[in-house]
Amino acid sequence: MAESNMDFATLMKDDTGGIAGTMAAGREYLGDGDASRLLPDVGHTIDSVPVAELPDKRWFQKSYGRAVAEKPEDLLVGKGLFYLTEQRQLFLDCTGGHYQMTWGYEQPELTAALLDGIQRGIIWDNHSNIPSAPVKRLAGRLVEVANPGADPTALLEDDERLNTVLTGCATGTVACGAGIKMQLLYYEQNKSEAGAPVFVTMDGNYHGSDIFAQRLRGMWSQYFTNLEVVMVQPTDGEELERVFGEYGERIAGFWAEPVLMNREAILLEPEYLQLARRLCDATGALMAIDEIQTCFWFPEIMMFHRFGIVPDLVILGKGMTAGFHPLAAVVYKGKYDTLAQYDAISTNGNAALPAYLALANIALIQRDAERIAAAGEYYHRKMTELAGQFSNVLVGARGISHMTGLKFHRVDDAIAFHRAAVAIGLWLRVHAYHEGHSTILTKFALPLDEQVADYAVGTYAELLGAL
Ligand SMILES: Cc1ncc(COP(=O)(O)O)c(C=O)c1O
């Protein structure tokens, strides 16, 4: 009988078993991710985990490490809020796996749901136009979450409500692209006589990595004609009124993220979005709220509820499947359901297994809603107190709940703080590479509790004191 070529050693070219060994030891060390045991070790090298020869990044693009010669701190294994690097250093991940692993690295109930789903025959991801039960069930759950307490029969018939879901999107970029196309098509069908369409976006926005999404943040402008993008400052209501006054009916779409995680965690004010809602209504512009960062990170699951508005389009992604790719979605008012089938789906966007995980994710968040709210408030309050304590270095705390940043007076301090934090095992981000940006960013996964919050904020205090 031919030998199997499907074992880990062959797939990973792990001839000596070194990779399997280091991963197994790493997992054993992390155990169930218990913070009381792991926090004292954060930043340390864990010697019980053997060093292994791991694949390098030589085939990657330059911007992704092709030229990196020193040993990378890439990820080996993770559990809960913690992960070990290939160099066996223990990190506390203050960013939820770069903003998308809602429950951190491996949540046992999600893993159990995943395995149970597979056992029951839920397929991974088939082509978009023959959806299976979990995808249809998820569409229903998303409509419920978007319209809490609403009567489903009345909702189904009311095209002024958020009663339609496009689930056939693999990533947030594709979902944002679908939203843009809905805005353009609506414009073409109803307002094209007004002239070239205008998109109003926030300065510092991030709606994805394709060319149109990048155009919305100011790139590639020389290649776009018959279209204008006007960027406004988040929270400046007067400017927004001026822009809507100037462009009026030419505005096809308004785009906003409740928390600008690509711009120093700026939190939009309810009054600002309420004003935007009124201006969109007055000019016939479609309001898109991009919740790819905020969705599945708050007890309400969709954060727009906190702003006293109902958007025309809500974009979901990232945290929806807790980091189990791929799935993103647009939840929108039925009256904008104008795209043809192949105008807005991606081949890998009808993902039954991720949809099942998204259902489990909703269940976990709803079950833990109170605890999540309390932990988020606690962390943000501690960060605000910290900013007061170090007002010589810090302008203030930014963002909300688990998604909190610290704005520095000086860019150099923000960069130095970031470097020092990473060196001692706190994985967080810094926005300091655009004019005026000087903020460190965190987005803790939902298992965050007071113990971890105290540890993190206490360590930030030490780092601030040493600046
Ligand atoms: C607010 C926002 N919109 C859209 C996207 C694009 O999502 P994706 O990277 O899944 O394509 C991102 C990704 O970071 C995001 O943060």
The ligand as an SDF file (V2000), in Angstrom:
LIG
                    3D

 16 16  0  0  0  0  0  0  0  0999 V2000
  -13.7380   49.3260    8.7280 C   0  0  0  0  0  0  0  0  0  0  0  0
  -13.2460   48.3110    7.7350 C   0  0  0  0  0  0  0  0  0  0  0  0
  -13.8780   48.1740    6.5670 N   0  0  0  0  0  0  0  0  0  0  0  0
  -13.4750   47.2630    5.6540 C   0  0  0  0  0  0  0  0  0  0  0  0
  -12.3940   46.4590    5.8740 C   0  0  0  0  0  0  0  0  0  0  0  0
  -11.9710   45.4510    4.8460 C   0  0  0  0  0  0  0  0  0  0  0  0
  -12.2160   44.1610    5.2890 O   0  0  0  0  0  0  0  0  0  0  0  0
  -11.3650   42.9160    4.7450 P   0  0  0  0  0  0  0  0  0  0  0  0
   -9.9600   43.1380    5.1850 O   0  0  0  0  0  0  0  0  0  0  0  0
  -12.0210   41.7280    5.3860 O   0  0  0  0  0  0  0  0  0  0  0  0
  -11.5130   42.8980    3.2690 O   0  0  0  0  0  0  0  0  0  0  0  0
  -11.6870   46.5850    7.0650 C   0  0  0  0  0  0  0  0  0  0  0  0
  -10.5030   45.7590    7.3360 C   0  0  0  0  0  0  0  0  0  0  0  0
   -9.7160   46.0220    8.2040 O   0  0  0  0  0  0  0  0  0  0  0  0
  -12.1280   47.5330    8.0350 C   0  0  0  0  0  0  0  0  0  0  0  0
  -11.4880   47.6910    9.2020 O   0  0  0  0  0  0  0  0  0  0  0  0
  1  2  1  0
  2  3  1  0
  2 15  2  0
  3  4  2  0
  4  5  1  0
  5  6  1  0
  5 12  2  0
  6  7  1  0
  7  8  1  0
  8  9  2  0
  8 10  1  0
  8 11  1  0
 12 13  1  0
 12 15  1  0
 13 14  2  0
 15 16  1  0
M  END
$$$$
